Amino acid sequence: SLHWAMAQITLGAMEVSPTTTTERLFTILCLVLGLLCGSTLVSSLSSSMVQIQLMHLERNKQMTTLRRYLHQHSINAHLSQVVQKQAWERLARSARLNSADVPVLKLISRELRKELHAEVCVPHLIRHPLFRLLHSIDARRFRQFCSLAAETTMHRSGDEISV
């Protein structure tokens, strides 16, 4: 009866019937494995769908807040549309992460954070001939310079930058 119950649950009902106890145990084992694999697949798919829904929910919440802000401040329709379009495009694209966007980095030691920061900055700085020369003369001191003097900020295309 256990074999019959498992076959009904897992949609494994078939015309081939095991005749010995060993065959029946093997069939039950296969049905249990099928049930586990099937339920794991369904669980994984539903988890992914929930994550996608939560991501869209957060994005929609941010856009609703933006629309409410624009409406409350009586922003003209054209500017409001342009602002919403740019905000939607930027929410849709995943921006490059800055170290401030990764809270777990605060847990590592200060020295390791400096080394990580230098590792991020050096490739960008050595594009300039002067910095490339300084790096070739003394790479260790140049990395120290990077960790103390260089700061990274991420900008998207279309951003205006003034120094």
N, C-alpha and C positions, 0 to 999 in steps of 0.2 A: 504494500500500500504506500510506503514511502516513495518507491520508484514512481508510482502512478501520480502522487501528489507533486513531486518535483517536475515530472514531465508536463503537468498541467500549468505550473507556475512559470516555467521557463519556455513555454511554447515548444517543448521538445517532444511532444507526442508524436509517435511514429508507429508504423505497423510492425517493425522489427522488435521482437520481444526477447529479452535475455532469458535463458532457460536455467542456468546454474546460479548458485549464490555468488560466485566470483564475477560472473558476467553482470549480475544485477548490481553488485557493489561498484564495479567499474562504471556502469551506466549512471548510477547515482552520483559518483564522484565527478563524472563528466558534466552532468546536469548542474551540480553545485558550482563547478568552475565556470560553466556558461552563465549561470545566474550572477556570480561575482563579476565576471567580465562585463556582462551587459549592464549591471547596475553601476559599475565603475564608469563606464562610458557615458551613461545617462547623467550621472553625478557630475562628471567633468564638463559635459556640455552645458548643463544647467548652471554650474558655477561660472563658466565663461560668459554666459548670457547675462547673469546677474551683474557681473563686473562691467560689462558693456553698458547695461542699463544704468548703473550707478554713475558711470563716467558721463553718459549723456544727460542724466538728471542734474549733475553738478554744472555742466556746461549750460544747460537750459536755465538753471537757477541764476547763474551769473548774467546771462543775457536778459532775463526778466528784470533783474535788479538794475541793469544798465538802462533798459527801456523805461522803467519807472523813474529813474534819476533824470533822464532826458525829458520825460513828460512833466515831471514836477518843476523843472527849471525852464519850461517853455522853450526848448531848443527848436529852431525851425526845422521843418521836415527834411530839407535837403541835407543839412549838416547832421541831423539825427541819423539819416539813412547811411551816410558815409561813415560815421562813427560806428554804427552797428555792423556794417559790412566788414570794416577793418577788424573790429573786435572778434567777429565770428571767424574770419580767416585765421587770425592769430590763435584763437582757441583751438581751431582744427589742426593747426600745425604744432608739432611738439618742438618746443624751444630747446636750445642747447642749455644744459644745466650748468649753473655756476656753483661754486663750493657752498655758498649760502643756501642753496636749494637742497642740500644733502645734510640734514640735521645729524646724522650719525657720525659725520666727520668731526664734530665737536667732542666726540668720545675718545678720539685717538690723541696721542701725545702731541705737544706743541711742535717738537722737533720733526716728528713725522709729517705733521701738517705743512710745515715749512718746506720739507723735501718734496712733498706732493705738489705744493704750489709752484715751486721752482720747475718741477717736471712739466707742469702745464704751461708755464710762461716761456721757458727757454726756447722751444721750437719757434715761437712767434717772434721773439726778440732777435734771434740770430739771423733773421731775414735782412736786418739792417746791417750794412757793412761795418759800422763802428762796433756794434754789439757782437757781431761775428768775430771781429778782431779781439775784443776783450775776452770772449769765450775761449778763443784758441790760445790766448796767453795764459789764462788761469781759470779753468772751468769751475773749480771749487768756489773761488771767490765770486765768480759771476753768478753761480747758483745762490750764494748768500745775498748778493745784490738783488736778485730776482725775488727772493723771499721777503726782503725788507722794503724794496722800493717799487716793485711792480704790482699792479692791481689789475684784475680782469673784470671787464664788464661785457655783457653780451647784448648786442643790438640786432634788431631785425632789419631786413631791407625796407627802406622807406623811412626809417627813423632819422630825425635830424639831430646832429651832434654838434654841440658848441663847447669849446674849451676855454 
